Amino acid sequence: MLSETTRNNSILPEESTKILMQPSRIPNNSAITSTPQQNNGADMSAINTQTVTKKRTRQQTVTVENAFPSKDIENIFNRIQPSPASENQMMELQRQVQMFFIQKEREWENKLAQTKPPDNEELALSKIKLKSGQAMISRIENFNKILKSKGQLLARLSNSNSFFNGQNSVDDAGGGTPRNGYPLSPGQVDDLTRERNSLREDCATLESNYADLFKRYEKLRENCVLLKNSEEELKNTQVEEATKYENLLGKFKELRDTADFQLNQANLEIQRIIKQHEENTLGLRCRLKMNETQIQTLNLTIQGKVRKIF
C-alpha cells in the first residue's frame, strides 16, 4: 500500500469522472490490463490502463461500467516526464496516484458530512407540550367529576331561594315554617338570607371557574391535536432523512471500496514496473560489465602486439 506521508503535498487538479453504478457490490474480479511502453528498452514513458466491463450471472444481469479512475490515472502517468533519475520518477508517480485517491475520498467525506440527520429538539419539545396538555386534561376531568358528584348539593342550594320566599310568606301571614309550623325570629331569617346569598355567590363563582376551565380544556385539546399532527410530520421527515442518509452512506462505502480496489491495482502495477525496471537496469549493468571486460581484454591484446612490434 502507498504510504500516507504525502498528504500535505500539493493536491492534484480535479479531473472529471463519471460513475455508473448499480446497488450491487462492485465485483472483486474486475481486471485492469496495462501495456508498458519502453523507451530504448530502458525507461517507462507511459502506462495505458483500461477498465474491463464485467457481467455477473444472475436472474437479472447487472452491468457495471466503471470509468472512475482509469482516465485520471492515465493522465497522471502522462504527466510524469521521463527523466534520467528513474527513482525520482517512480516516487513522483507514487505521490501523484496517492494524492488523487486522497482528494476523491475527502470530496465524498465532505458530501456525506453535509447530509446530517434531523435535529430532535422540536420533537422533544412537542412531547413535553403534549405531556403537559394531557396532565391539564386529566386535572380538568377530575374537577368535572367532582362537580358532577356535587350536582345534587348545588341544585339544592340553587332552590333555596324558593324555600325562603315561601317561608317569608308564611311568616308574613303569621304562620309557622313549612317544615315544623313554628315561626322564625327576624335574626334567624337574616342569617339564613345572608347564608343563601353567600352560597349563591359561591355557586356563581364556581360556574364562572368551570366555564373558564372548559374553555382552557377546549384550547388544550386543539393544541394537543396540532401537536400530534406535528409529531407525525416530524417522524415522517426523520424517517425520510434517515433513509437518504443510509443511501448516501451506502454509496460512499461502495465508492470507497472501488477506490481501494483501484488503488491496490495501481500499487501492483507500480511494483511490476519497478521490478521490470530493476531487471532492465540489471541487464544493462551486466552488458556494461561485459563490454568493459572486452575493452580491457582488447587493450591488453593491443598493448601486447605493440610490444611485439617495437
PASE-580057 format. One line per 10 residues: number of its first residue (from 1); their letters; for each residue x, y negated, z of N, C-alpha, C. Coordinates in steps of 0.2 Angstrom, whole numbers, m for minus. Each point is the difference from the previous one (the first is absolute). Example, Ala and Ser with C-alpha at 12.3 -4.5 7.8 and 13.67 -1.06 7.14 Angstrom:
REM PASE-580057
1	AS	66 28 39 m4 m6 0 4 m6 0 ~ m2 m5 m4 4 m6 1 m4 m5 3
This chain:
REM PASE-580057
1	MLSETTRNNS	4 6 0 m4 m6 0 4 m6 0 ~ m2 m6 m3 3 m6 0 0 m3 7 ~ 6 m3 2 1 m3 6 m5 m7 0 ~ m1 m2 6 m5 m6 1 4 m6 2 ~ 7 0 m1 4 m5 2 0 m6 m5 ~ m3 1 m6 m1 m5 m5 m6 m4 0 ~ m4 0 5 m7 m3 0 1 m8 1 ~ 5 m2 2 1 m8 1 3 m3 m7 ~ 2 5 m4 3 m3 m7 m5 m3 m4 ~ 2 m2 m6 m5 m4 m4 m6 5 m2
11	ILPEESTKIL	m6 m3 m1 m6 4 m2 m1 m1 m7 ~ m2 6 m3 0 1 m7 m6 m4 m3 ~ 0 m3 m6 m6 m3 m2 m6 5 m1 ~ m6 m2 1 m6 4 m1 m1 2 m7 ~ m1 7 m1 m1 2 m7 m7 2 0 ~ m4 m1 m6 m7 2 0 0 8 m1 ~ m4 3 5 m1 7 0 m8 1 m1 ~ m1 6 m2 m7 2 m1 m1 7 3 ~ m5 2 4 m1 6 3 m7 2 m1 ~ 0 6 m3 m7 3 m1 0 6 4
21	MQPSRIPNNS	m4 0 5 0 6 5 m7 2 1 ~ 0 7 2 m6 3 2 0 1 8 ~ m6 1 3 0 1 7 5 6 2 ~ 1 5 m4 4 6 1 7 m2 2 ~ 4 4 3 7 m1 2 4 0 m7 ~ 6 m3 0 4 0 m5 4 7 0 ~ 0 3 m5 4 7 0 7 m1 1 ~ 3 4 4 7 0 2 4 3 m6 ~ m3 3 m5 4 3 m5 0 m4 m6 ~ m1 m7 0 0 m4 m6 8 m1 m1
31	AITSTPQQNN	2 1 m6 7 0 m2 2 m6 m3 ~ 6 m2 1 3 m6 m3 6 2 m4 ~ 0 m1 m6 5 2 m5 4 m6 m1 ~ 7 1 0 4 m6 m2 6 2 m5 ~ 2 m5 m4 5 2 m5 6 m5 1 ~ 5 2 3 6 m4 0 3 m2 m6 ~ 3 m6 m1 4 m2 m6 7 m1 2 ~ 5 3 m3 7 m1 1 3 m6 m4 ~ 4 m4 3 4 m5 m4 7 3 m1 ~ 1 2 m6 7 3 m1 1 6 5
41	GADMSAINTQ	m5 4 2 1 5 4 2 m1 7 ~ 0 m7 3 2 m1 6 m5 m3 5 ~ m3 m6 m2 m4 m4 4 m8 1 m2 ~ m4 0 5 m7 0 m2 m3 m7 m1 ~ m3 m1 m5 m2 m7 m2 m8 m1 2 ~ m4 5 m1 m7 m1 1 m3 7 1 ~ m5 0 4 m4 6 1 m7 m1 m1 ~ m3 4 m5 m7 m1 m2 m4 5 4 ~ m5 m2 4 m4 5 4 m7 m1 m3 ~ m4 6 1 m7 0 m2 m3 5 5
51	TVTKKRTRQQ	m7 m2 0 m4 4 5 m5 4 m4 ~ 1 7 1 m4 4 m4 m7 1 3 ~ m5 m1 m4 m7 1 3 m2 7 1 ~ m2 2 6 m1 7 2 m8 1 1 ~ m2 5 m2 m7 2 1 m1 6 5 ~ m4 m1 5 m1 6 5 m7 3 m2 ~ 1 7 0 m6 4 m2 m5 1 6 ~ m6 m3 m1 m5 0 5 m7 1 m4 ~ m5 m1 4 m7 1 m3 m1 m7 m4 ~ 3 m5 2 0 m6 m4 7 m3 m1
61	TVTVENAFPS	2 0 m6 7 m2 m1 2 m7 2 ~ 5 m1 4 2 m7 2 7 m2 m3 ~ 0 m5 m4 6 m2 m4 3 m6 4 ~ 6 1 2 4 m6 3 4 m3 m5 ~ m1 m6 m1 5 m4 m4 3 m5 4 ~ 7 1 1 4 m4 5 5 m3 m4 ~ m1 m7 0 5 m4 m3 3 m5 5 ~ 0 2 6 2 m4 6 7 m2 0 ~ 5 4 0 7 m3 0 4 2 m6 ~ m3 3 m5 5 2 m5 3 m6 m4
71	KDIENIFNRI	m5 m5 m2 3 m5 m4 4 m5 4 ~ m2 0 7 4 m5 4 7 3 1 ~ 1 7 1 6 3 1 4 0 m6 ~ m3 0 m6 3 0 m6 3 m7 m1 ~ m4 m5 2 3 m7 0 6 m1 5 ~ m1 3 6 6 0 4 6 3 m3 ~ 0 6 m3 6 3 m3 2 m5 m6 ~ m4 m3 m3 2 m4 m6 4 m6 3 ~ m3 m3 6 4 m6 2 7 1 3 ~ 1 6 1 7 2 3 5 0 m6
81	QPSPASENQM	4 m5 0 5 m1 m6 6 5 1 ~ 2 3 m5 6 5 1 6 m4 2 ~ 4 3 4 6 m4 3 5 6 1 ~ 6 m2 0 6 5 1 m1 3 7 ~ m2 m4 5 m1 3 7 m6 4 0 ~ 0 6 m1 m6 4 0 m3 1 7 ~ 4 0 5 m3 0 7 m4 m6 2 ~ 2 m6 m2 m4 m6 1 m7 0 m4 ~ 1 3 m6 m6 1 m4 m5 5 3 ~ 2 5 3 m4 5 3 m3 m3 6
91	MELQRQVQMF	4 m4 4 m3 m3 6 m5 m5 m2 ~ 1 m4 m5 m5 m5 m2 m6 3 m3 ~ 0 6 m3 m6 3 m2 m4 3 6 ~ 4 3 4 m3 2 7 m4 m5 3 ~ 3 m6 1 m3 m6 3 m6 m2 m3 ~ 0 m1 m7 m5 m2 m4 m7 4 1 ~ 1 7 0 m5 5 0 m3 m1 7 ~ 4 0 5 m2 0 7 m4 m7 1 ~ 2 m5 m2 m4 m7 1 m6 0 m4 ~ m1 4 m5 m6 0 m4 m5 3 4
101	FIQKEREWEN	1 6 3 m5 4 4 m1 m3 6 ~ 5 m4 3 m2 m3 6 m5 m6 m1 ~ 1 m4 m6 m4 m5 m1 m7 2 m1 ~ m1 6 m4 m7 3 m1 m3 2 6 ~ 4 3 5 m3 2 6 m2 m6 4 ~ 4 m5 0 m2 m6 4 m7 m4 m3 ~ 0 0 m7 m6 m2 m3 m7 3 3 ~ 1 7 0 m6 4 2 m1 m1 7 ~ 5 0 4 m1 m2 7 m4 m6 2 ~ 2 m5 m4 m3 m7 1 m8 0 m3
111	KLAQTKPPDN	m1 4 m5 m7 1 m2 m4 4 5 ~ 3 5 3 m4 4 5 m1 m4 6 ~ 5 m5 2 m1 m4 6 m5 m5 m1 ~ m2 m2 m6 m5 m5 m1 m7 2 1 ~ m1 7 0 m6 3 1 m1 2 7 ~ m2 m4 5 0 2 7 m7 3 1 ~ m1 4 5 m6 2 2 m4 m5 3 ~ m7 0 0 m4 m6 3 1 m1 7 ~ m1 m6 2 1 m2 7 m7 2 4 ~ 1 3 6 m6 3 4 m2 m5 5
121	EELALSKIKL	2 m6 0 m2 m5 5 m7 m2 m1 ~ m3 m1 m6 m7 m1 m1 m4 5 2 ~ 2 7 m1 m4 5 2 0 1 7 ~ 5 m1 4 0 0 7 m4 m5 3 ~ 0 m6 m3 m4 m6 3 m7 2 m1 ~ m2 3 m6 m7 2 m1 m2 5 5 ~ 4 5 2 m2 5 5 m1 m3 6 ~ 4 m5 2 m1 m3 7 m6 m4 0 ~ m2 m4 m5 m6 m3 m1 m6 4 1 ~ 1 6 m4 m6 5 0 m1 3 7
131	KSGQAMISRI	5 1 4 0 3 6 m4 m5 5 ~ 3 m7 0 m4 m5 4 m7 m1 m2 ~ m2 1 m6 m7 m1 m2 m4 6 2 ~ 3 6 0 m4 6 3 0 m1 7 ~ 5 m2 4 m1 m1 7 m6 m5 2 ~ 0 m6 m4 m5 m5 1 m7 3 m2 ~ m1 4 m5 m6 4 m2 m2 4 6 ~ 4 4 3 m1 5 5 m3 m4 6 ~ 3 m6 2 m2 m4 6 m7 m3 m2 ~ m1 m2 m6 m7 m3 m2 m5 6 1
141	ENFNKILKSK	2 6 m2 m5 5 0 m2 2 7 ~ 5 0 5 m1 1 7 m4 m5 3 ~ 1 m7 m2 m4 m5 3 m8 1 m3 ~ 0 2 m6 m7 1 m3 m4 6 4 ~ 4 5 2 m3 5 4 m2 m2 6 ~ 4 m4 3 m2 m3 7 m6 m4 0 ~ m1 m4 m6 m6 m4 m1 m6 4 m1 ~ 1 5 m4 m6 5 m1 m2 3 7 ~ 5 2 4 m2 3 6 m3 m4 5 ~ 1 m7 0 m3 m5 4 m6 m3 m4
151	GQLLARLSNS	m2 3 m5 m6 m4 m4 m6 0 4 ~ m2 5 4 m6 0 4 1 m6 6 ~ 6 m1 3 0 m5 5 0 m7 m4 ~ 2 m1 m6 0 m6 m3 m8 m1 m2 ~ m3 5 m2 m7 m1 m2 m4 m2 6 ~ 1 3 6 m3 m1 6 1 m8 2 ~ 6 m2 0 2 m6 2 m3 m6 m5 ~ m1 2 m6 m3 m5 m5 m7 0 1 ~ m3 5 3 m8 0 1 m1 m3 7 ~ 5 m2 4 m1 m3 6 m4 m7 0
161	NSFFNGQNSV	0 m3 m6 m3 m6 0 m8 0 0 ~ m2 5 m3 m8 2 0 m2 2 8 ~ 5 3 3 m2 2 7 m1 m6 4 ~ 5 m4 0 0 m6 4 m6 m5 m2 ~ m1 0 m6 m6 m4 m2 m7 3 3 ~ 0 6 0 m6 3 3 0 m1 7 ~ 6 0 3 0 m1 7 m2 m7 2 ~ 2 m5 m4 m2 m7 2 m7 m1 m1 ~ m3 3 m5 m7 0 m1 m4 3 6 ~ 3 5 3 m4 3 5 1 m4 7
171	DDAGGGTPRN	6 m3 0 1 m4 6 m4 m6 0 ~ m1 m3 m6 m4 m6 m1 m7 2 2 ~ m2 6 m2 m7 1 2 m1 2 7 ~ 5 1 4 0 1 7 0 7 1 ~ 2 5 m5 0 7 1 7 2 2 ~ 1 7 0 7 3 2 4 1 m7 ~ 5 3 1 4 2 m6 m3 6 m3 ~ 2 1 m7 m3 6 m3 2 6 3 ~ 6 0 4 3 7 2 m4 2 6 ~ 0 m4 5 m3 2 7 m6 m5 2
181	GYPLSPGQVD	m1 m5 m3 m6 m4 2 2 m5 5 ~ 6 0 2 2 m5 5 3 m7 m3 ~ m2 m6 2 2 m6 m3 8 m1 2 ~ 3 m4 m5 7 m1 0 1 m7 3 ~ 5 m2 3 2 m7 3 3 m3 m6 ~ m1 m7 0 3 m4 m5 8 1 m1 ~ 3 1 6 8 1 0 1 6 m4 ~ m4 6 1 1 6 m4 m1 m1 m7 ~ m5 m4 m2 m1 m1 m7 5 m3 m3 ~ 3 m5 3 6 m4 m2 6 4 m1
191	DLTRERNSLR	1 4 5 6 5 m1 m1 5 m6 ~ m6 2 m1 m1 5 m5 0 m4 m7 ~ m2 m6 0 0 m4 m6 8 m1 m2 ~ 4 m2 5 7 m1 m2 3 6 m2 ~ m1 6 3 3 6 m2 m3 2 m7 ~ m6 m1 m1 m2 1 m7 3 m4 m5 ~ 1 m6 1 4 m5 m5 7 2 0 ~ 3 2 5 7 2 0 1 7 m4 ~ m5 4 1 0 7 m4 m1 m2 m8 ~ m5 m5 m1 m1 m2 m7 6 m3 m3
201	EDCATLESNY	4 m4 3 6 m3 m3 5 6 m1 ~ 1 5 5 4 5 m1 m2 4 m6 ~ m6 1 m1 m2 4 m6 1 m4 m6 ~ m1 m6 0 2 m4 m6 8 0 m2 ~ 4 0 6 7 0 m1 2 7 m3 ~ m3 5 3 2 7 m3 m2 1 m7 ~ m6 m3 m2 m2 0 m7 4 m3 m5 ~ 3 m6 3 4 m4 m4 7 3 m1 ~ 2 3 5 7 4 0 m1 6 m4 ~ m6 3 0 m1 6 m4 0 m2 m8
211	ADLFKRYEKL	m3 m5 m1 0 m3 m7 7 m1 m3 ~ 4 m3 5 7 m2 m2 4 6 m1 ~ m1 5 4 4 6 0 m3 4 m7 ~ m6 0 m1 m2 3 m6 3 m3 m7 ~ 0 m6 0 3 m4 m5 8 2 m1 ~ 3 0 6 7 2 0 1 8 m3 ~ m5 4 2 0 7 m2 m1 0 m7 ~ m4 m4 m3 m1 1 m7 6 m3 m4 ~ 3 m5 2 7 m2 m3 5 5 1 ~ 1 3 6 5 5 1 m1 6 m5
221	RENCVLLKNS	m7 2 m1 m1 5 m4 2 m1 m7 ~ m2 m6 m3 2 m2 m6 8 0 m1 ~ 3 m3 5 8 0 0 2 7 0 ~ m3 5 4 3 6 0 m1 4 m7 ~ m6 m2 m4 m1 3 m6 6 m3 m5 ~ 1 m6 0 5 m3 m4 7 3 2 ~ 2 1 6 6 2 2 1 8 m2 ~ m6 3 0 1 7 m3 1 0 m7 ~ m3 m4 m4 1 m1 m7 7 m2 m2 ~ 2 m5 4 7 m2 m1 5 6 2
231	EEELKNTQVE	m1 4 5 4 5 2 0 5 m6 ~ m5 2 m3 m1 5 m5 4 m3 m6 ~ 0 m6 m2 4 m3 m5 7 0 1 ~ 2 m1 6 7 0 2 3 7 0 ~ m4 5 2 2 7 m1 1 2 m7 ~ m5 m2 m4 1 2 m7 6 m4 m3 ~ 1 m6 1 6 m3 m2 6 3 2 ~ 0 2 7 6 3 2 2 7 m3 ~ m6 4 m2 1 6 m3 3 m1 m7 ~ m3 m5 m4 3 m2 m6 7 m2 0
241	EATKYENLLG	2 m4 4 7 m2 1 4 5 2 ~ m2 5 4 4 6 2 1 4 m6 ~ m5 1 m4 1 4 m6 5 m3 m5 ~ m1 m7 m1 5 m3 m5 7 1 3 ~ 1 m1 7 6 1 3 3 7 m1 ~ m4 5 0 2 7 m1 2 1 m7 ~ m4 m3 m4 2 1 m8 7 m3 m1 ~ 1 m7 2 6 m3 m1 6 4 3 ~ m1 2 6 5 4 3 2 6 m3 ~ m5 4 m3 1 6 m4 4 m2 m7
251	KFKELRDTAD	m2 m6 m3 4 m2 m6 7 m1 2 ~ 1 m4 5 6 m2 2 5 7 2 ~ m3 5 3 4 6 1 1 3 m6 ~ m5 1 m5 2 3 m6 6 m4 m4 ~ m1 m6 0 5 m4 m4 7 1 4 ~ 0 0 7 6 1 3 3 7 m1 ~ m4 5 0 2 7 m2 3 0 m7 ~ m3 m4 m5 2 0 m7 7 m4 0 ~ 1 m5 4 6 m4 0 6 5 3 ~ m2 3 5 5 5 3 2 5 m5
261	FQLNQANLEI	m5 3 m3 2 5 m5 5 m3 m6 ~ m2 m6 m2 4 m3 m5 7 m2 2 ~ 0 m2 6 6 m2 3 5 6 1 ~ m3 6 2 4 6 0 3 2 m6 ~ m5 0 m5 2 1 m7 6 m4 m2 ~ m1 m7 1 6 m5 m2 6 2 4 ~ 0 2 6 6 2 4 3 6 m3 ~ m4 5 m2 3 6 m3 3 m2 m7 ~ m3 m5 m4 3 m2 m6 6 m3 1 ~ 1 m5 5 6 m3 2 5 5 2
271	QRIIKQHEEN	m1 4 4 5 5 2 2 4 m6 ~ m4 2 m5 2 4 m6 5 m4 m4 ~ m2 m7 0 4 m4 m4 7 m1 3 ~ 0 m1 7 6 m1 3 5 7 m1 ~ m4 5 1 4 7 m1 3 0 m7 ~ m4 m1 m5 2 0 m7 6 m5 m1 ~ m1 m6 3 5 m4 m1 7 2 3 ~ m1 3 6 6 3 3 3 5 m4 ~ m4 5 m3 3 5 m4 3 m3 m6 ~ m3 m5 m3 3 m3 m6 7 m4 2
281	TLGLRCRLKM	0 m3 6 6 m3 2 6 5 1 ~ m2 6 3 4 5 2 3 3 m7 ~ m4 1 m5 2 2 m6 5 m5 m4 ~ m1 m6 1 4 m5 m3 7 0 4 ~ 0 0 6 6 1 4 4 6 m2 ~ m3 5 m1 4 6 m2 3 m1 m7 ~ m4 m3 m4 3 m1 m7 6 m5 1 ~ m1 m5 4 5 m5 1 6 3 3 ~ 0 5 5 5 4 2 4 4 m5 ~ m5 3 m4 3 4 m6 4 m4 m4
291	NETQIQTLNL	m3 m6 m2 4 m4 m5 6 m3 3 ~ 0 m2 6 6 m2 4 6 5 0 ~ m3 7 1 5 5 0 3 1 m7 ~ m4 0 m5 2 1 m7 5 m6 m2 ~ m2 m6 3 5 m6 m2 7 1 4 ~ 0 2 6 6 2 3 4 5 m3 ~ m4 5 m2 4 6 m4 3 m3 m6 ~ m4 m4 m4 3 m2 m6 6 m5 1 ~ m1 m4 5 6 m4 2 6 4 2 ~ m1 5 3 6 4 2 3 3 m6
301	TIQGKVRKIF	m5 2 m5 3 4 m6 3 m6 m4 ~ m2 m6 m1 3 m5 m4 7 m2 3 ~ 0 0 7 6 m2 3 6 6 m1 ~ m3 6 0 5 6 m1 2 0 m7 ~ m4 m2 m5 2 0 m7 5 m6 m1 ~ m2 m6 3 5 m5 m1 7 1 3 ~ 0 4 5 7 2 3 3 4 m5 ~ m4 5 m3 4 4 m4 3 m3 m6 ~ m4 m6 m3 2 m3 m5 6 m4 1 ~ 0 m3 6 6 m5 2 5 5 4
